[in-house]
């Protein structure tokens, strides 16, 4: 017999009225190019007071041997265990509007049960909109304006359309949650920030900043982005410095720029341009990716 989904979590007894709030969610473990989603989550938690209002029973959801939590050994004893948490936090934006943030490792099992549990919380608190956030690697240069694509349970919620028509990707809890909410007639959407694929393995704050801009535009939340903007500027300056020090790498970036400009001017898919022979994004970016990785090791 299926368990009551509410058995998967515990809720704080002192949660204020939240009718009409937005619920953001980010699960660690799925694709997040440039650490776009995790960087935005860290920014939200660093710039807003917050408290846990719901906590999931993580022991029933994770495969610890697949993702072993870190433990600290000090001289002659075990000093600390970095226990994983899947929690919902309550935050307030710059003008006092409450919103919710569900974060933690993506569960290894019982996805449908977790979705049902989240739906229960949405109903309990009167959440009006659920939003997922992450980054995706794309064949685009860092010197051009990077897009954020959106998808949603209703066409009216979509702000930036995807260049893809139909594609199959590995399943993930964030997407399943959006799918099930749509089937239940509830509003949900997701944002995916473009990240130059040669920067996908590092932290690229500009993508997180783009996610935040899209989030504020769609939800009406007001978040101070000044520190995130400064981080993006510092990283972009360092990337530009590294590229400028190598004529060979600068040539690779210029080739990506020509490809990008050709595709966008023709209003074609960023990944496919029929009839035009240009190097693939993977070919053009491989050398740049190698160069930047070497630079990071040297510093």
N, C-alpha and C positions, 0 to 999 in steps of 0.2 A: 504494500500500500504506500502510495506517495506521501511524503512528509509535508506538513504545512510549511510553505515557503518562509513564514515568519519565524520558524525554528532556526533558520540560518543566521539570524542577526539579533542583536540586542539594541534597543533604542533608549536614548537618554530620556528620563522622565520629565525633564524640564526644557522641552523644545517649544519655542514661541510659535505663534500663528505664522504659517509660511505660504498661505494661499497665493498662487500666482508666481511663485519663485521659479528660478531656472536651476536645473541640475546639470552640472558639467561632469564628465567622466573621462578618466584616462587610466588605462590598465597597462602596467609595465610588462613587457615581454613580446608584444607584437611589434610590427614595423613602426619605427619612429625616426625617420631620416633626420640627421642634423640635431637630434634630441629636441625637436621642435615642441612636441607636446610636453615632455618632462620639464623642459626649461620654462615653459609658460606656467605649469603647475607650481614649480619652485618659486617663480616670481609672485604668483598669487599668494602663496603661503608666507613669503617673506614680507610682503607689503600690506597684508591685512591680518588683523587679529582673527583667530579661528579657534573652534573647539569641536571635538568629535561628538556627533549626535547619534551615530549608529555605527555599530561594529559587527562585522561578519565573523562567523566561526571559521577561521582560516584553516584550522586543523583538518577540517572535513573537505577542503577544496584544493589543497596543494599537494604536489608530489615533491617532497623535500629532497629526495635523492636526485631529482632532475635539476633542481635549483636550490643548492644547499645554502642556507643563510650563513652569514659570517659569524664566527665566534672569536673572541679575543683571549689569548693566553698571556699571562703576565708572570714571568719568573717561575712560579711553582703552583699556579692555580689558574682555573678558568675564571676570567674576570667579567666577561660580558657576552650576551647572546643577542644578536641583531634580529629580533623576532619580526617576521613579516606581518604586515597589517593591511587589511582591506576595510577601509572606513569611509564614512560620509562625514565631512566637516561642514560646519555652518560658518560662512563669512559674510561680511557686509562690504559693499563697494564704497567708492569715494563719497557718495551722497547718502549712504546709509541703507541702500537697498539690499535685503538679504538674498544670498544665493548659496547653493549647495555644491560641494565638490566631492565626488566619489573617486578615490584613488587607491592603488595598491597593485600587487602582482596579479596578472591575469590568471584566474583559477585554471588548474589542469583538468578538473572534472566538474560535473554537475552544472554545466552551463545553463541548461534550461531552468534548473532550480534557482540559480542565481538571478536569471532574468525575471523569473516570477517573483523573487524576493524584492528586486529593485522596483518592479511594477507595484508591489504592495506598498513600498515606501512612497512612491510617486502618488498613489491614491491617498495614503495617510496624510501627506503634507500638501496635497493640492498643487503639485508641480505642474506648471503650464507648458514647459519646453525642456527637452533633454538634449544635450549637445556633447558630441565626442570630438576629440582633437588629436591630431598626429601629423607627422611629416612624411612625405613620400619622395624618393629620389627620382629626378627627371633629368633629361639631357638638355639642360639650360645653363647658360653662363651666369656667374654671380654678378656680372656687371650690368645685367638687365633687371627690370622690375619683375619680381617673382610673384606668381599668382597663388591664390588660395582657392581651390575648388570646393564646392559644397554639394551635398546630397541630402535628401530629406524625405519624410513620409508624405509630404504634400508639395506639389510643384510650387505653390506660392511661397514656400519657405526657402527655396533654392535661390542663392544670390549669385554665385559664379558657377556656370556649368562646366562639367568635366569634358576633356577632349576625347574621352573614351566613349564608344557607343555601347559595346557589350563585351565584358571580360570576366573571366573566372579567376578568383584569387583564393589563397588559403583562408579558411574561416577564422574568425576572431570574435571574441566576446562583445566588443564594442559594436561591431556591425550586426551581430545577432540581436543585441538589445534594440538597436534602431529598427531592425526588421520586425521583431515581435511587437514593439510599440506601435508601429504603423499598422500592423494587422489588427491591433486592438483599437485603432482609431485615435491614437494619442500622438501629439506632435513631438517629433524628434528629428534631429539633423546631425550632420557631422561635417567637420572642416579638415581638409588635407592640404598642408602647405607644401609648395614646390621647394625642393632643396637640390642644388647642383649635385649630381651624383658623385662627383669627386670630393665633395665635402660631407657626404652622407654619414660617414662613420664618426665624425667629430661632433662638436657642439656648434651650431650655427644660429646665434641669437636672432638674426634677421628674420628667419623663418618663424620663430616664436612670436616676434613682434607682428608679423603679418597675420598670424593666427589671432592674436589679441585684437588687432584692428577689425578683423572680420567678425570676431565674437562680439565686440562692443556695438558694431553696426547692426548686427542681427538681433541682439538681445536687449539693447538699451543700457547694459551695465556700464558703469563709469569706473575705469581702472587707471591709475597713474602709471604711465608707461615710460617715464623718464629714465629710470635706471636700466630697464631693458633696452631702451633706445641707445643709451651710452654703451652698453655691452655690445650691441650690434655694430656700432660705429668703430669700436676698438678692434673687433674681430675683422671687420671689413678692411680696415686700414692695414692690419697685419697680413691679410691675404694679398692685398694689392702690393705691399712691400715685397713679399716673397715672389710674386709673379714678375714684378719689375726687375728683379735681380737675375732673371733668366730669359734671354731672348727666345730661347726654344719654347719655354713654357708660355711666354706671352703670345707666341705665334699660335699655340694650341688654343688659348683663350679667344684669340681673334677669329680662329676658324669656327669655334662654337658660336661666337657672336654673329658671324655671317650666316651660319645655319639657322640660328634663332630668328634673325631679322628677315631672312628669306621666307621662312615658314609663316611668321606672323603677318608680314606684308601681303602674303597670298591668302591669308586667313585659312591656313591649313593646320592640320593637327601638328603639334610641336614635335611629334615623333616620326611622322611620315610625310614626305613631300614627293608626290608622284612625279616622275619624269626628271627629277633633279638629282644628279649624282654628287653626293656629298659624303664625307666620312661619317660613320655612325657615331653616335654620342659616346658609346663605349670605347671606340677606337681613339677618338679625340681626347677623351678624358682620362684614359689609362695612364698616360705619361704624366699628366698634371697631378693625378691622384698620387702616383709614386713620388713625385717631386715634393709635394706638400707633406707626405708622410715622413720623408727623409728629413725635411726641415724641422718637423715637430720632434723627431728623435734627437736632433742636434742641439735643441734648445732646452 
